[in-house]
């Protein structure tokens, strides 16, 4: 086993319970790096990337941070514009990830919550955990979200790697279609086996 913590990547399709499972790891003392939360912070009010984003995409920010709809209108369907945005965001997130690693080098396991782990790649994680639930459970959870429609759900699913393919590629699968206590027991067992 290598020196330093085991770097574990957590992913799963929409509505599969990834945030819930990440919180279960955190409750057991595992430091968690939430890539989406970092992006929201650096693009939110007073965020470090607002100047660069506004310079590249005029009118896309205000005092509350990035105006998601305005920015989306400038990058949606435009691969070159999206690449320019990613060139601003990705290095900043990578820097935050390095800071997180340095702060937590003494932990046995570090968890990286990465929604598009397989789609975009994350070569820094050593093992992967996929959260998965039956399609009908996923569907019910997602359609219960405020503002969600059948069309939006279908579009999100189409953009994500199918759940079955994620499960095939994962080192570990956590079933979130069970009662919470059973899911929590799976997380405890996985963590115990990693630390052993």
Secondary structure, DSSP 4 states (H G I P E B T S, - for coil): --SS-EEEEEE--TTS-HHHHHHHHHHTT-EEEEHHHHHHHHHBTT-TTHHHHHHHSTTSEETTEE-HHHHHHHHTT-HHHHHHHHHHHHHHHHHHHHHHHHHTTTSSEEEEE-TTHHHH--TT-SEEEEEE--HHHHHHHHHTSTT--HHHHHHHHHHSPPHHHHHHH-SEEEE-SS-HHHHHHHHHHHHHHHH-
